[in-house]
Amino acid sequence: MKTPPIQIRAGDLKPAVAGLGKLIPRKAALPALQCVKVEALRRDTLRLTASDLSITLALELPATLEKKVEPFLIPLERLREMTRQTRADESLTIGPTVKAPPVGEFPEAATFRASPIELPESASNGLLRAFACASHDATRYVLQGAFLDTSGKGPKAHRIVGTDGRHLFSSNSLHLPQVKSPVILPDHKLWQWKPLAESRPWTLRIGQEKSGAVPFRIEGPTWSVTGNTIDGNYPNYRQVVPRSEEFKTRATVSDAALEAMARLIPRLPGRKLANSPVGIHLEKGHLGLLAREANDEPWVLHPVDSVQCHGPDLCTFVNRDYLQKAAEFGLGEIALIDALSPVQLSRQGDLMIVMPIRATDPERIERPKSESAVKLLPKTRKSPAATRSKATAAPQKKSQPTSRPKPQPAPKQSDPIDEVESRIAEASEALSSASKQLASATGSLKT
């Protein structure tokens, strides 16, 4: 029986093809894996599905269907050809092709029954950031995902963690009581796709199969991602987080300085050097970055901005990619122990621990006269805070206004991350109080 044609806007199909393409390789052992499954959910809604056998992505798109359409497969390359050089308002017609394999050869996603868990904004953002810090090392399979640690007792004791062994991200102050036991959700390049990453709200479903596999499904307004969680024991990430009392120097970096850092780091020399080093230089209340083109050259100081700093002047070197990531995450509280100890970057409930790099000739520094990176920012720009809240303003759902609660000092606990949260809360309260007295203050900031 001939399949009736399906009409769909090029402006709806083109971005969908880009997302589906993140799961479909140019070459595949199974021809069905190079195809998209097309299903009619309703007369005005089409579902397109792609799979790489580990992850399945399903997208719902508006379309016009005259009659009921049976599911069929269409090669992704055919959809790419259709959407090339088309206007967004142009109507496209899709249907089965003779070159496509039977729909029965398409791998089905795991089906399971589980109650939906609506994830708060902090959890959705935490997952994306944990995925960004996960390992890509095939020999460290258990680190190739985001760890939902629900082992903590009490309110807001759950965490989302991602690490590759060289830097670690932890999103704290969460409470997900419906997640009964810790799970590891796999990383995938699909999470970097903007239509998925910026849509809200997200819901999570976690199942349990008789075979012992633990499937999951994360759903957005018009999409779903299905796969299996990673089986294994996540390492004890808490042991790499320094105690609060170990930090000797702390600095508070403004949103403007964070944006300036994120813009400056890609332009610094020395990216091709081993570990792509960059120095975090704190001296006399000023933050700067150190970089050089070759190992036999002196380090060049690139001023960023003046900062609120407490403790002795310090300098430590880290991988620039990790520092840029922290700046883009808005982690503006920098805490240092010494030149060869882990660096902590944090903001409210989020923190990142970055392992240091041993640098040669760290005291050989050139200080050319130059404007600070903050002063070189364009006048019209989006602040990091606006960028971080972009997903909240997604049109699919009106975001609820969130009030920033006044942080309260937490009692000292044995858990190092709890101590970090307590110290951040204390620092935020002290800085808030001090800023009100700044006009009349003549001494240094007292906390």
Secondary structure by P-SEA (a helix, b strand, c coil): ccccbbbbbaaaaaaaaaaaaaacccccccccccbbbbbbccccbbbbbbbcccbbbbbbbbbbbccccccccccaaaaaaaaccccccbbbbbbbcccccccccccccbbbbbbbbbbcaaaaaaaaaaaaacccccccccccccccccccccccccbbbbbcccbbbbbcccccccccbbbbbbbcccccccccccccbbbbbbbcccccbbbbbbbcccbbbbbbccccccccccccccccccccbbbbbcaaaaaaaaaccccccccccccccccccccccccbbbbbccccccbbbbbccccccccccccccccaaaaaaaaaacccbbbbcccccbbbbbcccbbbbbbbbbcccccccccccccccccccccccccaaaaaaccccccccccccccccccccccccccaaaaaaaaaaaaaaaaaaaaaacccccccccc
